[in-house]
Amino acid sequence: MEQATQAPTPTAPGDRALYELAQDVSRRLVAQTTVMPNSVRVGRELSDRYDVHIYFGAGLEAGRGVLHVAATTDTDVTRDDQLDGEGHVSSVWLEARTIVRGVAVYAYGLTHPSEADELLQQTPTEDTAESDTEVTQPLPTVGTGPGDIVIPAVTPVTPLSAKAQEQEAGE
C-alpha cells in the first residue's frame, strides 16, 4: 500500500519567532489572571500571524476571567446574547478582543444572563415590555408625502469611445 507523504517544510525563522511571541503573550496573560482558563490555544488560521484564544468555560468565574483579561489589557468586554427558541436570552458570551505586542488575543466565556448583568453592572432587560393584548405599529422613519421624495439629478453621460468617433467624423 502506497502512502502519499511529503517531507516536512522547514519552519522559517520568522515563523518560529512569531509563534514564540504568541506563546509568551499567552503565558503572561494566564499568569496575571486569578481565574484559570479551561484552555489556551496559540495558532494561526487565515493569516501568517499567530493569535491567542483563552477560553474560560462557563459560569460566573468564566465571566470574571474574561473581565480580568480585559482589565489587564485595558480593553472593553463585548456581550453577545444567545436567544432560545422562544426569543428569550438563555446565555451570554462575554468576549475581550485586543492586540498585545502585535498578537491578536481573544478571551471568552459563557455566562447566564443574570451573571453577565452582574459582571457588566447592567440592569436586566425586561421581557415584559411586550403585551399579548396591546399591539403597537412601527413608526415610519422616513417621510411619506410627495414633497419628501428626493429624485437624484440625471446627468447625461457620453462614453469616451463615442466622443472619439465624433471627433474623427468631424475631422
DSSP file with accessible surface (Angstrom, degrees, kcal/mol):
  #  RESIDUE AA STRUCTURE BP1 BP2  ACC     N-H-->O    O-->H-N    N-H-->O    O-->H-N    TCO  KAPPA ALPHA  PHI   PSI    X-CA   Y-CA   Z-CA
    1    1 A M              0   0  225      0, 0.0     2,-0.3     0, 0.0     0, 0.0   0.000 360.0 360.0 360.0 127.8    0.0    0.0    0.0
    2    2 A E        -     0   0  192      2,-0.0     2,-0.4     0, 0.0     0, 0.0  -0.670 360.0-158.3 -90.2 141.7    1.4    3.3   -1.0
    3    3 A Q        -     0   0  156     -2,-0.3     2,-0.8     2,-0.0     0, 0.0  -0.968  16.9-130.7-118.7 134.5    1.2    6.4    1.2
    4    4 A A        +     0   0  110     -2,-0.4     2,-0.4     2,-0.0    -2,-0.0  -0.750  39.8 168.3 -83.4 112.6    1.4    9.9    0.0
    5    5 A T        -     0   0  115     -2,-0.8     2,-0.4     0, 0.0    -2,-0.0  -0.951  20.3-158.6-126.2 151.7    3.9   11.6    2.2
    6    6 A Q        -     0   0  184     -2,-0.4     3,-0.1     3,-0.0    -2,-0.0  -0.954  29.6-107.1-125.3 147.3    5.7   14.9    1.9
    7    7 A A        -     0   0   88     -2,-0.4     2,-0.0     1,-0.1     0, 0.0  -0.484  49.7 -98.9 -67.9 138.8    8.8   16.0    3.5
    8    8 A P        -     0   0  123      0, 0.0    -1,-0.1     0, 0.0     3,-0.0  -0.359  37.2-116.3 -61.0 140.2    8.0   18.5    6.3
    9    9 A T        -     0   0  126      1,-0.1     2,-0.0    -3,-0.1     3,-0.0  -0.631  33.2-111.1 -77.2 133.7    8.5   22.1    5.2
   10   10 A P        -     0   0  120      0, 0.0     2,-0.4     0, 0.0    -1,-0.1  -0.373  31.3-115.8 -65.9 141.9   11.2   23.8    7.2
   11   11 A T        -     0   0   80      1,-0.1     0, 0.0     2,-0.0     0, 0.0  -0.673  27.3-124.2 -79.9 129.3    9.9   26.4    9.5
   12   12 A A    >>  -     0   0   46     -2,-0.4     4,-1.8     1,-0.1     3,-0.5  -0.411  19.7-118.7 -70.0 147.0   11.2   29.9    8.6
   13   13 A P  H 3> S+     0   0  116      0, 0.0     4,-2.1     0, 0.0     5,-0.2   0.878 115.6  55.5 -55.9 -34.6   13.0   31.7   11.5
   14   14 A G  H 3> S+     0   0   44      1,-0.2     4,-2.3     2,-0.2     5,-0.2   0.880 104.0  54.0 -66.1 -37.1   10.3   34.4   11.4
   15   15 A D  H <> S+     0   0   45     -3,-0.5     4,-2.3     2,-0.2    -1,-0.2   0.925 109.1  47.7 -61.8 -45.3    7.6   31.8   11.9
   16   16 A R  H  X S+     0   0  130     -4,-1.8     4,-2.8     1,-0.2     5,-0.2   0.918 111.1  50.8 -64.0 -41.5    9.2   30.5   15.0
   17   17 A A  H  X S+     0   0   57     -4,-2.1     4,-2.2     1,-0.2    -1,-0.2   0.916 111.2  48.2 -63.5 -41.3    9.8   34.0   16.4
   18   18 A L  H  X S+     0   0   37     -4,-2.3     4,-2.2     2,-0.2    -1,-0.2   0.902 112.6  49.0 -65.6 -40.2    6.1   34.9   15.8
   19   19 A Y  H  X S+     0   0   79     -4,-2.3     4,-2.6     2,-0.2    -2,-0.2   0.939 111.6  48.1 -64.1 -46.1    5.0   31.6   17.4
   20   20 A E  H  X S+     0   0  106     -4,-2.8     4,-2.5     1,-0.2    -2,-0.2   0.874 109.6  53.6 -65.1 -34.7    7.2   32.1   20.5
   21   21 A L  H  X S+     0   0   41     -4,-2.2     4,-2.5    -5,-0.2    -1,-0.2   0.942 110.0  46.9 -63.1 -46.1    6.0   35.7   20.8
   22   22 A A  H  X S+     0   0    0     -4,-2.2     4,-2.5     1,-0.2    -2,-0.2   0.909 111.8  51.2 -63.3 -40.0    2.3   34.5   20.9
   23   23 A Q  H  X S+     0   0   47     -4,-2.6     4,-2.6     2,-0.2    -1,-0.2   0.920 110.1  49.6 -61.6 -43.0    3.3   31.8   23.4
   24   24 A D  H  X S+     0   0   36     -4,-2.5     4,-2.5     2,-0.2    -2,-0.2   0.922 110.2  50.2 -63.2 -42.9    4.9   34.4   25.6
   25   25 A V  H  X S+     0   0    2     -4,-2.5     4,-2.3     1,-0.2     5,-0.2   0.938 112.0  48.0 -61.0 -44.9    1.9   36.7   25.4
   26   26 A S  H  X S+     0   0    4     -4,-2.5     4,-2.4     1,-0.2     5,-0.2   0.927 111.7  49.5 -64.3 -42.3   -0.4   33.8   26.4
   27   27 A R  H  X S+     0   0  144     -4,-2.6     4,-2.3     1,-0.2    -1,-0.2   0.920 111.9  48.5 -62.4 -43.5    1.8   32.7   29.3
   28   28 A R  H  X S+     0   0  139     -4,-2.5     4,-1.4     2,-0.2    -1,-0.2   0.911 112.2  48.1 -65.4 -41.5    2.0   36.3   30.7
   29   29 A L  H  X S+     0   0   10     -4,-2.3     4,-0.9    -5,-0.2    -1,-0.2   0.922 112.7  47.7 -66.1 -42.8   -1.8   36.8   30.5
   30   30 A V  H >< S+     0   0   32     -4,-2.4     3,-0.7     1,-0.2    -2,-0.2   0.907 110.4  53.1 -64.8 -37.8   -2.6   33.5   32.1
   31   31 A A  H 3< S+     0   0   85     -4,-2.3    -1,-0.2     1,-0.2    -2,-0.2   0.816 109.2  50.0 -66.4 -28.3    0.0   34.3   34.9
   32   32 A Q  H 3< S+     0   0  104     -4,-1.4     2,-0.3    -3,-0.2    -1,-0.2   0.617  95.9  83.9 -88.1 -12.6   -1.7   37.6   35.6
   33   33 A T    <<  -     0   0   13     -4,-0.9    32,-0.1    -3,-0.7    36,-0.0  -0.651  64.7-149.9 -94.2 149.7   -5.3   36.3   35.9
   34   34 A T  S    S+     0   0  121     -2,-0.3     2,-0.5    30,-0.1    -1,-0.1   0.603  82.3  72.7 -88.6 -13.4   -6.7   34.9   39.0
   35   35 A V  S    S-     0   0   14     29,-0.1    -2,-0.1    30,-0.1    -1,-0.0  -0.899  81.8-133.9-105.2 125.4   -9.1   32.6   37.1
   36   36 A M        -     0   0  136     -2,-0.5    29,-0.1     1,-0.1    -2,-0.1  -0.614  24.0-128.8 -77.5 129.8   -7.5   29.6   35.4
   37   37 A P        -     0   0   19      0, 0.0    19,-0.3     0, 0.0     3,-0.1  -0.361   7.5-129.4 -73.5 159.0   -8.8   29.2   31.9
   38   38 A N  S    S-     0   0  113     17,-2.0     2,-0.3     1,-0.3    18,-0.2   0.854  89.0  -2.1 -72.9 -36.3  -10.2   25.9   30.6
   39   39 A S  E     -A   55   0A  60     16,-1.9    16,-2.5     2,-0.0     2,-0.4  -0.993  54.5-158.9-155.1 153.0   -7.9   26.1   27.5
   40   40 A V  E     -A   54   0A  60     -2,-0.3     2,-0.4    14,-0.2    14,-0.2  -0.999  17.2-171.0-132.0 127.0   -5.4   28.3   25.9
   41   41 A R  E     -A   53   0A  92     12,-2.7    12,-2.7    -2,-0.4     2,-0.5  -0.978  11.2-168.7-125.8 130.6   -4.7   27.9   22.2
   42   42 A V  E     +A   52   0A  27     -2,-0.4     2,-0.3    10,-0.2    10,-0.2  -0.980  38.0 119.5-112.1 123.9   -1.9   29.5   20.1
   43   43 A G  E     -A   51   0A  10      8,-2.0     8,-3.3    -2,-0.5     2,-0.4  -0.974  50.1-123.7-166.1 176.5   -2.4   29.1   16.4
   44   44 A R        +     0   0   95     -2,-0.3     6,-0.1     6,-0.2     4,-0.1  -0.994  24.3 166.4-136.1 146.6   -2.9   30.7   13.1
   45   45 A E  S    S+     0   0  133     -2,-0.4    -1,-0.1     4,-0.3     5,-0.0   0.679  74.0   4.7-123.0 -70.4   -5.6   30.2   10.6
   46   46 A L  S    S+     0   0  177      3,-0.1     2,-0.3     2,-0.0    -2,-0.0   0.348 120.6  50.3-107.5   5.2   -6.1   32.6    7.8
   47   47 A S  S    S-     0   0   67      2,-0.3     0, 0.0     1,-0.0     0, 0.0  -0.823  83.6-112.4-132.9 176.1   -3.1   34.8    8.2
   48   48 A D  S    S+     0   0  108     -2,-0.3     2,-0.3    -4,-0.1    -4,-0.0   0.447  91.8  88.9 -89.3   1.5    0.6   34.5    8.7
   49   49 A R  S    S-     0   0  105    -31,-0.0    -4,-0.3   -30,-0.0    -2,-0.3  -0.734  75.6-127.0 -99.1 147.9    0.3   35.8   12.3
   50   50 A Y        -     0   0   38     -2,-0.3    54,-0.6    -6,-0.1     2,-0.3  -0.646  25.2-164.9 -88.3 148.1   -0.3   33.7   15.3
   51   51 A D  E     -Ab  43 104A  24     -8,-3.3    -8,-2.0    -2,-0.3     2,-0.4  -0.864  14.1-127.8-128.6 168.7   -3.2   34.5   17.7
   52   52 A V  E     -Ab  42 105A   0     52,-2.7    54,-2.7    -2,-0.3     2,-0.5  -0.968  14.7-168.0-120.9 128.3   -4.1   33.5   21.2
   53   53 A H  E     -Ab  41 106A  33    -12,-2.7   -12,-2.7    -2,-0.4     2,-0.6  -0.979   3.3-171.2-116.0 121.6   -7.5   32.2   22.3
   54   54 A I  E     -Ab  40 107A   1     52,-3.4    54,-2.4    -2,-0.5     2,-0.6  -0.949   4.6-168.4-115.2 111.1   -8.2   32.0   26.0
   55   55 A Y  E     -Ab  39 108A  60    -16,-2.5   -17,-2.0    -2,-0.6   -16,-1.9  -0.890  10.3-174.5-104.8 122.5  -11.4   30.1   26.8
   56   56 A F  E     -     0   0A   7     52,-2.8     2,-0.2    -2,-0.6    53,-0.2   0.422  33.9-133.2 -96.7   0.1  -12.6   30.3   30.4
   57   57 A G  E     -     0   0A   1     51,-0.4    53,-2.6     5,-0.1     2,-0.3  -0.578  42.5 -40.1  88.1-147.6  -15.5   27.9   30.2
   58   58 A A  E    S+ b   0 110A  73     -2,-0.2    53,-0.2    51,-0.2     3,-0.2  -0.893  87.4  41.9-125.4 149.7  -19.0   28.6   31.5
   59   59 A G  S  > S-     0   0   22     51,-2.7     4,-1.9    -2,-0.3     5,-0.2  -0.493  96.1 -51.3 113.9-179.7  -20.3   30.3   34.6
   60   60 A L  H  > S+     0   0   41      1,-0.2     4,-2.2     2,-0.2    -1,-0.2   0.905 131.7  52.1 -62.0 -41.6  -19.7   33.3   36.8
   61   61 A E  H  > S+     0   0  102      1,-0.2     4,-2.1     2,-0.2    -1,-0.2   0.871 105.9  55.5 -65.4 -34.7  -16.0   32.5   37.2
   62   62 A A  H  > S+     0   0    3      2,-0.2     4,-2.0     1,-0.2    -1,-0.2   0.937 108.2  48.3 -62.2 -44.3  -15.6   32.3   33.5
   63   63 A G  H  X S+     0   0    0     -4,-1.9     4,-2.5     1,-0.2    -2,-0.2   0.899 109.2  53.1 -62.0 -39.2  -17.0   35.8   33.1
   64   64 A R  H  X S+     0   0   98     -4,-2.2     4,-2.3     1,-0.2    -1,-0.2   0.881 106.2  54.0 -64.2 -36.5  -14.7   37.0   35.8
   65   65 A G  H  X S+     0   0    0     -4,-2.1     4,-2.2     2,-0.2    -1,-0.2   0.927 109.0  47.7 -62.7 -43.5  -11.7   35.6   33.9
   66   66 A V  H  X S+     0   0    0     -4,-2.0     4,-2.5     1,-0.2    -2,-0.2   0.935 112.3  49.7 -62.8 -45.3  -12.8   37.4   30.7
   67   67 A L  H  X S+     0   0   47     -4,-2.5     4,-2.5     1,-0.2    -1,-0.2   0.878 109.4  52.4 -61.9 -36.1  -13.2   40.7   32.7
   68   68 A H  H  X S+     0   0   60     -4,-2.3     4,-2.6     2,-0.2    -1,-0.2   0.919 109.7  47.0 -68.6 -41.9   -9.7   40.2   34.3
   69   69 A V  H  X S+     0   0    3     -4,-2.2     4,-2.3     2,-0.2    -2,-0.2   0.926 112.5  51.6 -63.2 -40.7   -8.0   39.7   30.9
   70   70 A A  H  X>S+     0   0    4     -4,-2.5     5,-2.4     1,-0.2     4,-0.6   0.921 111.9  45.8 -62.5 -41.9   -9.9   42.8   29.7
   71   71 A A  H ><5S+     0   0   76     -4,-2.5     3,-0.6     3,-0.2    -1,-0.2   0.906 112.2  51.3 -68.0 -39.7   -8.7   44.9   32.7
   72   72 A T  H 3<5S+     0   0   53     -4,-2.6    -1,-0.2     1,-0.2    -2,-0.2   0.881 118.6  36.7 -63.9 -37.7   -5.2   43.6   32.3
   73   73 A T  H 3<5S-     0   0   25     -4,-2.3    -1,-0.2    -5,-0.2    -2,-0.2   0.365 108.9-122.0 -98.6   3.9   -5.1   44.5   28.6
   74   74 A D  T <<5 +     0   0  151     -3,-0.6     2,-0.3    -4,-0.6    -3,-0.2   0.946  66.5 130.9  54.8  55.2   -7.1   47.7   29.0
   75   75 A T      < -     0   0   37     -5,-2.4    -1,-0.2    -6,-0.1     2,-0.2  -0.880  57.5-102.7-131.2 165.3   -9.8   46.7   26.6
   76   76 A D        -     0   0  138     -2,-0.3    21,-0.6    21,-0.2     2,-0.4  -0.542  26.7-127.1 -87.3 155.8  -13.6   46.5   26.6
   77   77 A V  E     -C   96   0A  36     -2,-0.2     2,-0.3    19,-0.1    19,-0.2  -0.855  21.2-150.4-100.8 132.6  -15.7   43.4   27.1
   78   78 A T  E     -C   95   0A  75     17,-3.3    17,-2.2    -2,-0.4     2,-0.4  -0.784   4.4-145.3-102.4 152.6  -18.4   42.7   24.5
   79   79 A R  E     -C   94   0A  62     -2,-0.3     2,-0.5    15,-0.2    15,-0.2  -0.958  11.1-172.0-119.5 131.8  -21.6   40.9   25.2
   80   80 A D  E     -C   93   0A  91     13,-2.5    13,-2.5    -2,-0.4     2,-0.2  -0.902  15.9-149.6-126.7 100.8  -23.3   38.5   22.8
   81   81 A D  E     -C   92   0A  59     -2,-0.5     2,-0.5    11,-0.2    11,-0.2  -0.513   6.5-148.7 -71.6 133.7  -26.8   37.4   24.0
   82   82 A Q  E     -C   91   0A  62      9,-3.2     8,-3.0    -2,-0.2     9,-1.3  -0.904  13.2-146.8-104.9 126.5  -27.8   34.0   22.8
   83   83 A L  E     -C   89   0A 112     -2,-0.5     6,-0.2     6,-0.2     2,-0.1  -0.701   3.4-139.4 -97.3 145.0  -31.6   33.5   22.3
   84   84 A D    >   -     0   0   63      4,-2.8     3,-1.9    -2,-0.3    -1,-0.1  -0.214  45.0 -81.4 -86.0-174.2  -33.6   30.3   22.8
   85   85 A G  T 3  S+     0   0   90      1,-0.3    -1,-0.1     2,-0.1    -2,-0.0   0.712 130.5  52.7 -63.7 -20.8  -36.3   29.1   20.5
   86   86 A E  T 3  S-     0   0  157      2,-0.1    -1,-0.3     0, 0.0     3,-0.1   0.367 120.4-104.7 -96.9   3.4  -38.8   31.5   22.2
   87   87 A G  S <  S+     0   0   46     -3,-1.9     2,-0.3     1,-0.3    -2,-0.1   0.603  77.8 131.2  87.3   9.9  -36.7   34.6   21.7
   88   88 A H        -     0   0   71      1,-0.0    -4,-2.8     2,-0.0     2,-0.5  -0.727  67.9-102.9 -95.3 149.2  -35.5   34.9   25.3
   89   89 A V  E     +C   83   0A  37     -2,-0.3    -6,-0.2    -6,-0.2     3,-0.1  -0.543  43.9 169.5 -71.2 119.2  -31.9   35.3   26.3
   90   90 A S  E     -     0   0A  57     -8,-3.0     2,-0.3    -2,-0.5    -1,-0.2   0.705  62.6  -1.1-104.3 -28.0  -30.7   32.0   27.5
   91   91 A S  E     -C   82   0A  27     -9,-1.3    -9,-3.2    21,-0.2     2,-0.4  -0.973  61.5-138.3-156.7 166.0  -27.0   32.5   27.8
   92   92 A V  E     -CD  81 111A   0     19,-2.9    19,-3.1    -2,-0.3     2,-0.5  -0.993   6.6-146.9-137.1 125.9  -24.4   35.3   27.1
   93   93 A W  E     -CD  80 110A  81    -13,-2.5   -13,-2.5    -2,-0.4     2,-0.4  -0.808  15.4-161.1 -85.9 128.6  -21.0   35.1   25.6
   94   94 A L  E     +CD  79 109A   0     15,-2.9    15,-2.0    -2,-0.5     2,-0.4  -0.938  16.3 177.3-106.5 135.9  -18.6   37.6   27.1
   95   95 A E  E     -CD  78 108A  44    -17,-2.2   -17,-3.3    -2,-0.4     2,-0.5  -0.999  23.4-162.7-143.8 141.7  -15.5   38.4   25.0
   96   96 A A  E     -CD  77 107A   2     11,-2.8    11,-2.6    -2,-0.4     2,-0.4  -0.996  14.2-173.0-121.4 124.3  -12.5   40.6   25.1
   97   97 A R  E     + D   0 106A 146    -21,-0.6     2,-0.3    -2,-0.5   -21,-0.2  -0.977  20.8 137.3-118.9 131.4  -10.6   41.2   21.9
   98   98 A T  E     - D   0 105A  33      7,-2.2     7,-3.2    -2,-0.4     2,-0.5  -0.940  47.9-111.6-157.5 176.3   -7.3   43.1   21.8
   99   99 A I  E     - D   0 104A 111     -2,-0.3     2,-0.5     5,-0.2     5,-0.2  -0.987  26.6-172.7-119.8 125.2   -3.8   43.2   20.4
  100  100 A V  E >  S- D   0 103A  34      3,-2.9     3,-2.1    -2,-0.5   -75,-0.1  -0.979  74.5 -23.0-121.6 116.7   -0.9   42.6   22.8
  101  101 A R  T 3  S-     0   0  132     -2,-0.5    -1,-0.1     1,-0.3     3,-0.1   0.848 128.9 -49.3  52.9  37.6    2.6   43.2   21.4
  102  102 A G  T 3  S+     0   0   39      1,-0.2     2,-0.5   -53,-0.0    -1,-0.3   0.473 115.7 116.6  84.8   2.9    1.3   42.6   17.9
  103  103 A V  E <   - D   0 100A   5     -3,-2.1    -3,-2.9   -82,-0.1     2,-0.3  -0.900  66.1-127.1-108.7 126.8   -0.6   39.4   18.8
  104  104 A A  E     -bD  51  99A  21    -54,-0.6   -52,-2.7    -2,-0.5     2,-0.4  -0.563  28.5-163.8 -70.5 130.7   -4.4   39.2   18.5
  105  105 A V  E     -bD  52  98A   1     -7,-3.2    -7,-2.2    -2,-0.3     2,-0.5  -0.977  10.9-173.3-122.5 131.1   -5.8   38.0   21.8
  106  106 A Y  E     -bD  53  97A  54    -54,-2.7   -52,-3.4    -2,-0.4     2,-0.4  -0.984   3.5-179.4-124.5 117.3   -9.4   36.6   22.2
  107  107 A A  E     +bD  54  96A   0    -11,-2.6   -11,-2.8    -2,-0.5     2,-0.3  -0.967  16.5 162.6-115.5 131.3  -10.6   35.8   25.8
  108  108 A Y  E     +bD  55  95A  59    -54,-2.4   -52,-2.8    -2,-0.4   -51,-0.4  -0.988  16.1 172.0-151.2 156.0  -14.1   34.5   26.1
  109  109 A G  E     - D   0  94A   0    -15,-2.0   -15,-2.9    -2,-0.3     2,-0.4  -0.979  29.4-118.5-158.9 158.2  -16.5   32.7   28.4
  110  110 A L  E     +bD  58  93A  44    -53,-2.6   -51,-2.7    -2,-0.3     2,-0.3  -0.871  36.1 173.4-106.3 131.9  -20.2   31.7   28.5
  111  111 A T  E     - D   0  92A   5    -19,-3.1   -19,-2.9    -2,-0.4   -51,-0.1  -0.874  36.7 -99.4-132.6 167.3  -22.4   33.0   31.3
  112  112 A H     >  -     0   0  101     -2,-0.3     4,-2.6   -21,-0.2     3,-0.3  -0.551  43.2-111.6 -78.1 149.6  -26.0   33.1   32.4
  113  113 A P  H  > S+     0   0   19      0, 0.0     4,-2.5     0, 0.0     5,-0.2   0.894 118.4  50.1 -54.3 -40.8  -27.8   36.4   31.6
  114  114 A S  H  > S+     0   0   70      1,-0.2     4,-2.3     2,-0.2     5,-0.1   0.878 110.8  50.2 -67.9 -33.4  -28.1   37.4   35.3
  115  115 A E  H  > S+     0   0   50     -3,-0.3     4,-2.9     2,-0.2     5,-0.2   0.916 110.3  49.4 -68.1 -41.1  -24.3   36.7   35.8
  116  116 A A  H  X S+     0   0    0     -4,-2.6     4,-2.7     2,-0.2    -2,-0.2   0.916 110.8  50.3 -63.4 -42.0  -23.5   38.8   32.7
  117  117 A D  H  X>S+     0   0   17     -4,-2.5     5,-2.4    -5,-0.2     4,-0.6   0.926 112.7  47.2 -60.6 -43.8  -25.6   41.6   34.0
  118  118 A E  H ><5S+     0   0  115     -4,-2.3     3,-0.6     3,-0.2    -2,-0.2   0.937 114.7  45.4 -63.3 -46.3  -23.9   41.4   37.4
  119  119 A L  H 3<5S+     0   0   24     -4,-2.9    -2,-0.2     1,-0.2    -1,-0.2   0.878 120.6  38.5 -66.8 -38.8  -20.4   41.3   35.9
  120  120 A L  H 3<5S-     0   0   40     -4,-2.7    -1,-0.2    -5,-0.2    -2,-0.2   0.390 108.0-126.3 -92.8   2.5  -21.1   44.1   33.5
  121  121 A Q  T <<5 +     0   0  179     -3,-0.6     2,-0.3    -4,-0.6    -3,-0.2   0.913  58.8 145.1  52.3  51.5  -23.2   46.0   36.1
  122  122 A Q      < -     0   0   93     -5,-2.4    -1,-0.2    -6,-0.2    -2,-0.1  -0.855  54.3-114.0-113.8 153.2  -26.2   46.4   33.8
  123  123 A T        -     0   0  125     -2,-0.3    -5,-0.0     1,-0.1     2,-0.0  -0.682  43.2-104.9 -82.5 139.4  -29.8   46.3   34.7
  124  124 A P        -     0   0   88      0, 0.0     2,-0.2     0, 0.0    -1,-0.1  -0.329  32.5-115.0 -65.6 145.6  -31.5   43.3   33.2
  125  125 A T        -     0   0  105      1,-0.1     2,-0.5    -3,-0.0    -3,-0.0  -0.568  29.5-124.0 -78.0 145.0  -33.8   43.9   30.3
  126  126 A E    >   -     0   0  146     -2,-0.2     3,-0.7     1,-0.1    -1,-0.1  -0.784  15.3-163.6 -95.8 128.8  -37.4   43.2   30.9
  127  127 A D  G >  S+     0   0   96     -2,-0.5     3,-0.7     1,-0.2    -1,-0.1   0.471  82.4  80.8 -81.4  -3.5  -39.2   40.7   28.6
  128  128 A T  G 3   +     0   0  107      1,-0.2    -1,-0.2     3,-0.0    -2,-0.0   0.399  61.8  93.3 -85.2   4.7  -42.5   42.1   29.9
  129  129 A A  G <  S+     0   0   91     -3,-0.7     2,-0.4     2,-0.0    -1,-0.2   0.821  76.6  70.2 -66.6 -28.0  -42.3   45.1   27.6
  130  130 A E  S <  S-     0   0  172     -3,-0.7     2,-0.4     5,-0.0     5,-0.1  -0.732  71.3-161.6 -92.3 137.3  -44.4   43.1   25.1
  131  131 A S        -     0   0   58      3,-0.5    -2,-0.0    -2,-0.4    -3,-0.0  -0.921  21.3-138.8-117.9 146.4  -48.0   42.5   25.9
  132  132 A D  S    S+     0   0  171     -2,-0.4    -1,-0.1     1,-0.2    -2,-0.0   0.767 104.2  40.6 -72.5 -24.8  -50.3   39.9   24.3
  133  133 A T  S    S+     0   0  130      1,-0.1     2,-0.5    -3,-0.0    -1,-0.2   0.731 103.0  72.2 -97.0 -23.4  -53.2   42.3   24.1
  134  134 A E        -     0   0  134      2,-0.0     2,-0.5     0, 0.0    -3,-0.5  -0.825  58.3-170.9-102.6 126.2  -51.6   45.5   23.0
  135  135 A V        -     0   0  115     -2,-0.5     2,-0.5    -5,-0.1    -3,-0.0  -0.964   3.3-165.3-116.2 125.0  -50.3   45.9   19.5
  136  136 A T        -     0   0  112     -2,-0.5     3,-0.0     3,-0.0    -2,-0.0  -0.924  14.7-136.2-110.9 135.5  -48.1   48.9   18.6
  137  137 A Q        -     0   0  150     -2,-0.5     2,-0.1     1,-0.1    -2,-0.0  -0.639  28.3-105.0 -86.1 145.3  -47.5   49.8   15.0
  138  138 A P        -     0   0  115      0, 0.0    -1,-0.1     0, 0.0     3,-0.0  -0.409  33.3-123.0 -67.7 145.3  -44.0   50.7   13.9
  139  139 A L        -     0   0  151     -2,-0.1     2,-0.1     1,-0.1    -3,-0.0  -0.723  27.8-110.1 -87.6 138.8  -43.5   54.4   13.3
  140  140 A P        -     0   0   99      0, 0.0     4,-0.1     0, 0.0    -1,-0.1  -0.407  20.7-160.1 -68.0 141.7  -42.2   55.4    9.8
  141  141 A T  S    S+     0   0  140     -2,-0.1     2,-0.3     2,-0.1    -2,-0.0   0.452  73.4  51.2-100.8  -3.6  -38.6   56.7    9.9
  142  142 A V  S    S-     0   0  108      0, 0.0     2,-0.1     0, 0.0     6,-0.0  -0.929  94.0 -95.9-129.6 156.4  -38.9   58.5    6.5
  143  143 A G        -     0   0   45     -2,-0.3    -2,-0.1     5,-0.2     0, 0.0  -0.397  25.1-165.6 -69.6 147.5  -41.4   61.0    5.2
  144  144 A T        +     0   0  127     -2,-0.1    -1,-0.1    -4,-0.1     5,-0.0   0.404  53.1 104.5-115.0   0.3  -44.2   59.6    3.0
  145  145 A G  S >  S-     0   0   24      1,-0.1     3,-1.4     2,-0.0     4,-0.4  -0.374  83.0-110.0 -79.9 162.5  -45.5   62.8    1.5
  146  146 A P  G >  S+     0   0  122      0, 0.0     3,-0.9     0, 0.0    -1,-0.1   0.838 118.3  56.0 -61.2 -31.9  -44.8   63.8   -2.1
  147  147 A G  G 3  S+     0   0   76      1,-0.2    -4,-0.0     3,-0.0    -2,-0.0   0.635  98.1  63.7 -74.8 -13.1  -42.5   66.6   -1.0
  148  148 A D  G <  S+     0   0   96     -3,-1.4     2,-0.5     2,-0.1    -1,-0.2   0.562  80.2  97.1 -86.9  -9.0  -40.4   64.2    1.0
  149  149 A I    <   -     0   0  119     -3,-0.9     2,-0.5    -4,-0.4    -5,-0.0  -0.699  60.3-157.8 -86.9 127.5  -39.2   62.2   -2.1
  150  150 A V        -     0   0  129     -2,-0.5    -2,-0.1     0, 0.0    -3,-0.0  -0.924   1.2-160.0-107.8 123.7  -35.9   63.3   -3.4
  151  151 A I        -     0   0  142     -2,-0.5     3,-0.1     3,-0.0    -2,-0.0  -0.905  21.9-125.2-102.7 123.5  -35.1   62.5   -7.0
  152  152 A P        -     0   0  103      0, 0.0     2,-0.1     0, 0.0    -1,-0.0  -0.337  32.4 -99.2 -66.5 148.9  -31.4   62.4   -7.9
  153  153 A A        -     0   0   97      1,-0.1     2,-0.6     2,-0.0     0, 0.0  -0.423  32.4-137.2 -66.5 141.9  -30.3   64.7  -10.8
  154  154 A V        -     0   0  137     -2,-0.1    -1,-0.1    -3,-0.1    -3,-0.0  -0.907  20.2-172.4-106.3 120.7  -29.9   62.9  -14.1
  155  155 A T        -     0   0  108     -2,-0.6     2,-0.1     2,-0.0    -2,-0.0  -0.956  25.1-122.7-114.1 124.7  -26.8   63.9  -16.0
  156  156 A P        -     0   0  118      0, 0.0     2,-0.5     0, 0.0    -2,-0.0  -0.428  26.0-156.7 -67.5 140.1  -26.3   62.6  -19.5
  157  157 A V        -     0   0  126     -2,-0.1    -2,-0.0     0, 0.0     0, 0.0  -0.977   5.6-160.2-121.8 127.4  -23.1   60.6  -19.9
  158  158 A T        -     0   0   69     -2,-0.5     5,-0.1     2,-0.0     0, 0.0  -0.927  26.1-120.9-106.9 122.5  -21.4   60.2  -23.3
  159  159 A P     >  -     0   0   78      0, 0.0     4,-1.7     0, 0.0     3,-0.4  -0.284  18.9-121.6 -60.3 148.0  -18.9   57.3  -23.4
  160  160 A L  H  > S+     0   0  144      1,-0.2     4,-2.3     2,-0.2     5,-0.2   0.862 112.1  58.4 -59.8 -34.7  -15.4   58.3  -24.3
  161  161 A S  H  > S+     0   0   80      1,-0.2     4,-2.0     2,-0.2    -1,-0.2   0.890 104.8  50.4 -65.6 -35.8  -15.4   56.0  -27.3
  162  162 A A  H  > S+     0   0   26     -3,-0.4     4,-2.3     2,-0.2    -1,-0.2   0.901 109.5  51.3 -68.3 -38.2  -18.4   57.9  -28.8
  163  163 A K  H  X S+     0   0  103     -4,-1.7     4,-2.3     1,-0.2    -2,-0.2   0.919 109.2  50.4 -64.3 -40.7  -16.6   61.2  -28.3
  164  164 A A  H  X S+     0   0   41     -4,-2.3     4,-2.2     1,-0.2    -2,-0.2   0.907 110.6  49.2 -64.2 -39.7  -13.6   59.9  -30.1
  165  165 A Q  H  X S+     0   0  131     -4,-2.0     4,-2.3     2,-0.2    -1,-0.2   0.901 110.5  50.9 -67.2 -39.0  -15.8   58.7  -33.0
  166  166 A E  H  X S+     0   0  129     -4,-2.3     4,-1.9     2,-0.2    -2,-0.2   0.909 110.6  48.8 -64.1 -40.4  -17.5   62.1  -33.1
  167  167 A Q  H  X S+     0   0  131     -4,-2.3     4,-1.0     2,-0.2    -2,-0.2   0.903 112.1  48.2 -66.4 -40.3  -14.1   63.9  -33.3
  168  168 A E  H  < S+     0   0  138     -4,-2.2     3,-0.3     1,-0.2    -2,-0.2   0.902 111.9  50.0 -66.4 -37.7  -12.9   61.5  -36.0
  169  169 A A  H  < S+     0   0   86     -4,-2.3    -1,-0.2     1,-0.2    -2,-0.2   0.851 109.0  52.8 -70.2 -32.5  -16.1   62.1  -38.0
  170  170 A G  H  <        0   0   70     -4,-1.9    -1,-0.2    -5,-0.2    -2,-0.2   0.718 360.0 360.0 -76.4 -18.5  -15.7   65.9  -37.7
  171  171 A E     <        0   0  193     -4,-1.0    -3,-0.1    -3,-0.3    -4,-0.0  -0.112 360.0 360.0 -83.0 360.0  -12.2   65.9  -39.0
